[in-house]
Every structure is written in structure tokens, then in C-alpha cells.
Amino acid sequence: MSDPELRSYASIIDQADDYVEPEILPLPLDAWHRAHGARMVEFAGYEMPIQYEGIMAEHAWTRDSAGLFDVSHMGQLVFSGEGVAHALETVLPGDIAGLGEGKMRYSLLLAQDGGILDDLMATRLPDDQPSPFSAAEVEPEAYDPLHPSPTASGSFYVVVNGATKYDDISYLIEHLPDDVTINILEDQALLAVQGPKAVDAVARIVPGVDALVFMTAGAFHWNDVPLWISRSGYTGEDGVEISLPAEHAVAFADALLALAEIKPIGLGARDSLRLEAGLPLYGHDLDPEITPVMADLGFALSKRRREAADFPGAERILTQREHGPATKRVGLIVEGRQPAREGAEVIDDTGATIGRLTSGGFAPTLGKPIAMAYVPLALAAPGTRIEIAQRGKVHTATVTAMPFIPHRYVRAGAK
């Protein structure tokens, strides 16, 4: 890949404007990445791999087999204490109290006006077991991820975005009651294995992980190392996310890479994969000016919470849900071969700016450029043709339903 091409891909990893780190930190696998030929770039305060063999090849490998992603820059938090589920519902619009053991939920950290401060994954940890984030002995067979206990007590494991994690923690400390304890799992690495062959491959070294289904999680062991494994994915493919002590990350990554199906994948392919899956990236497609309805993330507003209207910005968000927002996130298929990039303007027939692109690039699986944009609600219906101004040129695009590539998650009852 040439330097100009790499610079265009590097635009996908710009940090959120308000994120400041005092120094660039290494990941637990920093030396491992370099030894495997990674080209490293700065992202969210860390040196991270953008590519190994090349973005196109890594993208295709993940779609066909299984890719190993290092996402240890993400923030891993555990919330516990009296009334912790209710406390989390004061800042999240999802049904957190209704989560059963080992069940996950995508949610949004909301500002008081309903703007999105971050998107995250929340999981209720099993009751009556030692912490899965310690060396204490946990028997995986004692926990059945397909039949969890439906109780609202206990602790919650929450994964937040790396570029916003310190701002998130400050906001949560300010807005949650003193009875809630927040533990920051600074000594945990986080790896993801994604692709149609991911789970079967991982199950050969972590028996029982294939019992998980989409949006469930459980405690496992590998060579006496405690693992907390969830089954979801940011690529649209089936896969697992594995939290483990950072001191064991290199050995475990080596064990994963010894499996024929798995290769290391960098940030470049991670972005093209998530774009094809129609999944937003915080700091690009989501920010504090955007509400869940504008972002087309209404599924994150649970029915119980909508009826109670008891989450931050509820009046504004529910009004938008009923009457429609002024602008909405949509998917675009761009005509021609030239990708439209973040920051390009959506224009009307007079040339006036009426929207903006927030993500864009070439979709290797589709063989054509795609993008996400915020456009006026009147232009948000699939099939609508719009024009995009970029670097003095005008491109034509068509609004299309997302995801661009169908998701291949393995859900309960589908196995």
C-alpha cells in the first residue's frame, strides 16, 4: 500500500477532539504486533496496528475465515453496589435491570439533553461466583449461558470506547450515587476473534465457548488463565471477545495464531468491516450533538424505558421518535470507484450544504464505495439520490438500507 493510500486510511483513526492523553501508551501486545510485521499508528492514546499484510487482504480473510483484533485500548469497567442496575439506568436508556446473568446489551451513555456521549456494551456478571477477572477458580460448567438466572442484582461489566473512556469515567463518577463502585480493569487485555470460523477455532483451545450465542457471555479458563468471553462482534460476523489478564495476552495470542483459521488484523480492516456492517464509530458517526433517534439507534431505547420516559433527554428523544428528527443517519452507495470520505458535504441542487458524511470508504466485499451520512429526514428513504461535494468534485450517491452486508451473528435457537 502506498503512503497516500495509507494516509487516506489513517483518517479513520482520528481521535475525538476532546480526548487528551498525556503520553502515547503501548498495548500489552505492542512487541507482539511489531514482531508480526504490523505497521503501527497512534489511536486513542495508544500505539496500535493499522495493518499487517494489507487492509484488503485482512478484510477478506475476516469475512472468509477468522481475524484476531487487539482491542485492549477499550475501557473495561465493573460496576457494583447497592442498586447498581437502577443507577446505571439513570445514564443509559436500555433495560439494564432486566438483564439476566451473562446477558449483554448494547447501550448509549447519554448527556442530560439526550446527546450521545459514548456507545457501549453492558453485561450482568454471574451471581454467587468469584469474579471472572481474578485468578480465583471458576468452573465453566457451573454456568449455563443459554439458561441464565433472571435477576437484576449483582455486578455489571461494561466496555466503553478507548477514545472516550476517561471522559466516560469522569461523567459516571459525577452522575452515579456514591453507593456504586466503579472498578477500572487496567490490568486486563481485550482480544476479539471475528469471522465465520472464529468460534469453532477458539473452541478447540477453550472448550465450551461454542455454547455461547449472540449477546451472551461467560467465564472460562485456558491453561488456568481466567477468561471472560462474550459472543457479539463489531464486524457483522460471528465472533467472540476475550478479556484476560494482560500478563498472559502474548501467550494466548500465540495460541490463537497457531490455529490455521486465524490471522492478525489491523485497524484499517476493522474499520472497513464495521462500515460494511453499518455500525457507527464514536467520534465520527456519533457525538454529543447526535441523539439515538438521529443515529437510527432507536433499538437501544427499551420499551419499558420509553414508557417510563425516565432516561436523560427523554422528552427530546421521544419527541423525535414520534415526529421524526431533522436529520438522520443513512447508508449510501456511491457511484463510480472514488470513495467519498468523512467530512464530505451533502448538497442540494443549489450547492448549499444540507448534510455531511461521517464515514466512507471502499467496501471490499461489495466492490464499490459506501458511506454513512446525516441527511435531512425528507432524503432518508432508501432509493433517494443525493449529491456529495468533495475536493471540488460532485459525486452521486443513493440512500440504501443498512447493513450493507448482512450480519451473520449466531442467535439463540439458530444453532
C-alpha positions in Angstrom: 0.0 0.0 0.0 1.4 3.4 -1.0 1.9 6.2 1.6 -1.0 8.3 0.1 -3.3 5.3 0.4 -2.2 4.7 3.9 -2.8 8.4 4.8 -6.4 8.1 3.5 -7.0 5.1 5.7 -5.3 6.8 8.6 -8.2 9.3 8.5 -10.4 6.6 10.1 -8.5 6.7 13.3 -8.6 10.4 14.2 -9.3 10.8 17.8 -12.3 12.6 19.2 -11.5 16.3 19.5 -11.9 16.5 23.3 -9.8 13.5 24.1 -6.3 14.2 25.5 -3.8 11.7 26.8 -0.6 12.8 28.5 1.5 10.2 26.6 1.2 7.5 23.9 1.0 4.2 25.7 1.9 0.7 24.5 -0.6 -2.1 24.3 0.1 -5.4 26.2 0.8 -6.9 22.7 2.8 -4.0 21.4 6.0 -6.0 20.8 3.9 -8.9 19.5 2.3 -6.7 16.9 5.7 -5.4 15.7 7.2 -8.9 15.6 4.3 -9.9 13.3 5.0 -7.1 10.9 2.4 -4.6 11.9 2.5 -1.0 10.8 1.7 1.0 14.0 -0.1 4.3 14.3 -1.4 6.3 17.2 -5.0 5.9 18.2 -6.9 6.8 21.4 -3.6 7.4 23.2 -2.1 4.0 22.2 0.2 2.7 19.5 -1.9 0.3 17.5 -1.6 -1.8 14.4 -3.3 -0.4 11.3 -2.3 -3.3 9.0 -0.1 -6.4 8.7 -0.4 -7.9 5.2 -2.7 -5.2 3.8 -6.1 -3.9 4.6 -7.9 -5.6 1.6 -6.4 -9.0 2.3 -7.1 -8.7 6.0 -10.7 -7.7 5.3 -11.3 -10.6 3.0 -9.6 -13.1 5.5 -12.0 -12.0 8.2 -15.1 -12.3 6.0 -14.0 -15.8 4.9 -12.2 -17.2 8.0 -11.3 -15.5 11.3 -9.4 -12.4 12.3 -7.6 -11.6 15.6 -8.1 -8.0 16.7 -6.4 -6.4 19.6 -8.9 -4.0 21.3 -7.1 -3.6 24.6 -7.4 0.2 24.3 -11.1 -0.1 25.1 -12.1 0.7 28.6 -13.2 -2.3 30.7 -15.2 -1.4 33.8 -17.1 -3.3 36.5 -20.0 -1.6 38.4 -21.2 -3.0 41.7 -23.0 -1.9 44.8 -26.5 -1.4 46.2 -29.0 -0.5 43.4 -26.4 -0.7 40.7 -28.8 -1.6 37.9 -31.1 1.3 38.7 -28.1 3.6 39.0 -26.9 2.7 35.5 -30.4 3.3 34.1 -30.1 6.9 35.2 -27.5 7.4 32.5 -28.3 4.6 30.0 -31.7 4.3 28.1 -31.7 0.4 28.0 -33.3 -2.2 30.2 -30.3 -2.9 32.4 -32.3 -4.1 35.4 -33.9 -6.8 33.2 -30.6 -8.4 32.1 -30.1 -12.0 33.1 -26.7 -13.4 34.2 -24.3 -13.4 31.3 -26.7 -11.4 29.0 -25.3 -8.4 27.1 -26.9 -5.3 25.9 -25.8 -2.5 23.6 -26.5 0.9 25.1 -25.7 4.5 25.0 -24.2 6.9 27.6 -26.5 9.9 27.3 -25.9 13.5 28.2 -28.6 15.3 30.1 -30.0 16.7 26.8 -30.1 13.2 25.2 -26.9 13.6 23.1 -24.7 10.6 22.9 -21.5 10.7 25.0 -20.5 7.1 24.0 -21.8 3.8 22.9 -21.0 0.7 25.0 -21.7 -2.9 25.8 -23.1 -3.8 29.3 -23.2 -7.4 30.7 -24.6 -8.6 34.0 -22.0 -10.8 35.7 -23.0 -14.1 37.3 -24.0 -14.0 40.9 -22.6 -16.4 43.6 -19.3 -16.9 41.7 -15.9 -15.5 42.2 -15.0 -12.6 39.9 -14.2 -13.8 36.4 -11.5 -11.1 36.4 -9.4 -12.7 39.0 -7.3 -15.9 39.3 -10.0 -17.4 41.6 -11.1 -20.8 40.4 -14.3 -20.7 38.3 -15.9 -23.8 37.0 -17.2 -23.0 33.5 -19.6 -25.9 33.5 -21.3 -24.4 36.6 -22.6 -21.5 34.4 -25.1 -22.2 31.6 -25.1 -19.2 29.2 -28.2 -20.4 27.5 -30.3 -20.5 30.7 -29.1 -17.6 32.9 -30.6 -16.6 36.1 -33.0 -13.6 35.5 -32.1 -11.4 38.5 -31.4 -7.7 38.5 -28.8 -7.7 41.3 -25.1 -8.3 41.1 -22.4 -6.5 39.1 -22.1 -5.3 35.6 -19.2 -5.5 33.2 -19.2 -2.5 30.8 -16.9 -2.0 27.8 -16.6 1.6 26.6 -14.7 3.2 23.7 -11.0 3.8 24.2 -11.0 7.4 22.9 -13.7 8.4 25.4 -13.1 6.1 28.4 -11.6 8.7 30.7 -14.3 11.3 29.9 -16.9 8.5 30.5 -15.4 7.6 33.9 -15.5 11.2 35.0 -19.1 11.6 33.9 -20.1 8.4 35.6 -18.4 9.3 38.8 -20.3 12.6 38.7 -23.7 11.2 38.0 -23.8 7.8 39.8 -24.5 7.6 43.5 -21.7 7.0 46.0 -23.0 3.5 46.7 -21.9 2.4 43.3 -18.3 1.3 43.0 -16.5 1.6 39.6 -13.6 -0.8 39.1 -11.3 0.0 36.2 -9.8 -3.2 34.8 -6.4 -1.6 33.8 -4.6 -5.0 34.0 -6.9 -6.7 31.5 -6.2 -7.1 27.8 -9.1 -7.5 25.4 -8.9 -9.5 22.2 -11.6 -10.2 19.6 -11.7 -13.1 17.1 -14.2 -12.4 14.3 -15.3 -14.3 11.3 -17.4 -17.4 10.3 -14.7 -19.8 11.5 -13.9 -17.9 14.7 -15.9 -19.7 17.3 -15.2 -23.2 16.1 -11.5 -22.3 16.1 -11.4 -20.8 19.6 -13.4 -23.7 21.0 -10.5 -26.0 20.2 -8.4 -24.3 22.9 -11.2 -23.0 25.1 -13.8 -25.9 25.3 -17.4 -24.9 25.8 -17.2 -21.4 24.3 -19.3 -22.6 21.4 -22.2 -22.9 23.9 -22.5 -19.1 23.9 -24.9 -17.4 21.4 -25.1 -13.8 20.3 -25.1 -11.3 23.1 -24.2 -13.8 25.9 -21.0 -14.2 27.9 -19.5 -16.4 30.4 -16.4 -17.4 32.5 -13.9 -19.9 31.0 -10.3 -20.9 31.5 -7.3 -21.5 29.3 -4.2 -23.2 30.9 -5.5 -22.0 34.3 -5.8 -18.4 33.0 -9.3 -16.9 33.7 -11.1 -15.7 30.7 -14.3 -13.7 30.3 -15.7 -14.3 26.9 -18.6 -12.7 25.1 -20.1 -13.5 21.7 -21.0 -10.5 19.7 -19.0 -8.6 17.2 -18.1 -5.2 15.6 -17.6 -6.7 12.1 -21.1 -8.1 11.4 -19.5 -11.5 11.5 -19.9 -14.1 14.3 -17.1 -14.0 16.9 -16.0 -13.6 20.4 -14.4 -11.0 22.6 -11.9 -12.3 25.3 -10.9 -10.4 28.4 -7.9 -11.8 30.1 -5.0 -10.7 32.4 -2.6 -8.6 30.3 0.4 -10.6 31.5 -1.0 -13.7 29.6 -2.0 -11.8 26.4 1.1 -12.7 24.4 0.9 -16.5 25.2 -2.8 -16.5 24.4 -2.4 -14.6 21.2 0.3 -17.1 20.1 -2.1 -19.9 20.9 -4.8 -18.3 18.8 -2.5 -17.6 15.9 -1.4 -21.3 15.9 -4.9 -22.1 14.7 -4.9 -22.3 10.9 -8.1 -20.2 10.6 -6.8 -17.2 12.5 -4.6 -14.3 11.3 -3.9 -10.9 13.0 -6.0 -8.0 11.6 -5.4 -4.3 12.0 -7.5 -1.1 12.5 -7.8 -0.5 8.7 -9.7 -3.7 8.1 -11.6 -3.3 11.3 -13.0 0.0 10.0 -13.9 -1.3 6.5 -15.6 -4.4 8.1 -17.7 -2.3 10.6 -18.6 0.1 7.8 -19.9 -2.7 5.6 -21.8 -3.9 8.7 -23.5 -0.5 9.0 -22.1 0.0 12.6 -21.3 3.6 13.8 -17.9 4.6 15.2 -18.0 7.0 18.1 -16.3 10.4 17.4 -17.3 10.0 13.7 -20.9 8.8 13.3 -21.8 9.5 16.9 -21.1 12.5 19.1 -22.8 14.7 21.8 -24.8 16.6 19.1 -26.4 13.4 17.9 -29.4 11.7 19.6 -30.2 7.9 19.4 -33.1 8.7 17.0 -30.9 10.8 14.7 -28.4 8.0 14.7 -31.0 5.4 13.8 -30.3 3.5 17.1 -33.8 3.5 18.4 -33.5 -0.2 19.3 -31.3 0.9 22.2 -34.3 2.6 23.8 -36.1 -0.3 25.5 -39.9 -0.4 25.6 -40.1 -0.2 29.4 -37.8 2.9 29.5 -39.7 4.6 26.7 -42.9 4.1 28.5 -41.4 5.4 31.8 -39.6 8.3 29.9 -37.0 8.2 32.7 -33.7 8.5 30.9 -31.6 11.6 30.1 -33.1 13.7 27.3 -36.3 11.6 27.3 -38.6 14.4 26.2 -36.4 15.4 23.3 -35.7 11.9 22.2 -39.3 10.6 22.4 -40.5 13.7 20.5 -38.0 12.9 17.8 -39.2 9.3 17.8 -42.8 10.3 17.3 -42.4 13.1 14.8 -39.0 12.3 13.2 -35.6 14.0 13.7 -34.5 16.9 11.5 -31.6 14.8 10.2 -30.9 11.0 10.3 -28.0 8.7 9.7 -28.3 6.7 6.5 -26.2 4.4 4.3 -25.0 5.4 0.9 -23.9 3.6 -2.2 -21.6 6.0 -4.1 -21.5 5.8 -7.9 -18.1 5.3 -9.6 -14.9 4.0 -8.0 -13.8 7.0 -6.0 -14.7 6.7 -2.2 -16.3 9.6 -0.5 -14.6 10.4 2.8 -15.7 11.6 6.2 -16.3 15.4 6.1 -17.7 15.5 2.5 -20.8 17.6 2.2 -24.2 16.5 1.1 -25.5 19.3 -1.1 -28.9 20.3 -2.7 -29.5 21.4 -6.3 -28.3 25.0 -5.4 -25.0 23.7 -4.0 -26.0 24.5 -0.4 -24.8 22.1 2.3 -27.6 20.1 3.8 -25.8 17.2 5.4 -22.4 15.6 6.0 -20.6 12.3 5.6 -19.3 10.8 8.8 -17.7 7.6 7.5 -16.8 6.5 4.0 -14.5 4.2 2.1 -14.3 1.4 -0.5 -16.2 -1.7 0.5 -14.1 -4.7 -0.5 -16.9 -7.3 -0.2 -19.2 -5.2 -2.4 -16.5 -3.9 -4.7 -17.8 -0.3 -4.6 -17.6 2.8 -2.4 -20.1 3.1 0.5 -20.6 5.8 3.2 -22.7 6.9 6.1 -24.1 10.4 6.3 -26.6 12.6 8.2 -29.2 13.9 5.8 -32.5 15.7 6.1 -35.3 13.3 7.0 -37.0 14.0 3.7 -34.0 12.5 1.9 -33.5 9.5 4.3 -35.7 6.9 2.4 -33.8 4.1 0.6 -33.6 4.8 -3.1 -33.3 8.6 -2.7 -30.5 10.0 -4.9 -28.3 12.7 -3.4 -25.2 14.6 -4.3 -21.9 14.8 -2.4 -19.3 17.6 -2.7 -15.7 16.5 -2.1 -12.5 18.3 -3.0 -14.2 20.4 -5.7 -16.0 17.4 -7.3 -19.6 16.4 -7.1 -20.5 12.7 -6.7 -23.9 11.0 -6.9 -25.0 8.5 -4.3 -28.1 6.5 -3.5 -29.5 6.1 0.0 -29.6 2.4 0.9 -30.7 0.3 3.9 -28.1 -0.8 6.3 -26.2 -3.1 7.0 -24.6 -3.1 3.6 -23.5 -6.7 4.2 -26.0 -8.9 6.1 -24.9 -9.7 9.7 -24.1 -13.3 10.4 -24.5 -13.5 14.2 -25.5 -16.8 15.7 -28.6 -16.3 17.8 -30.4 -18.5 20.3 -32.4 -21.2 18.6 -30.4 -20.9 15.4 -27.7 -23.4 16.2 
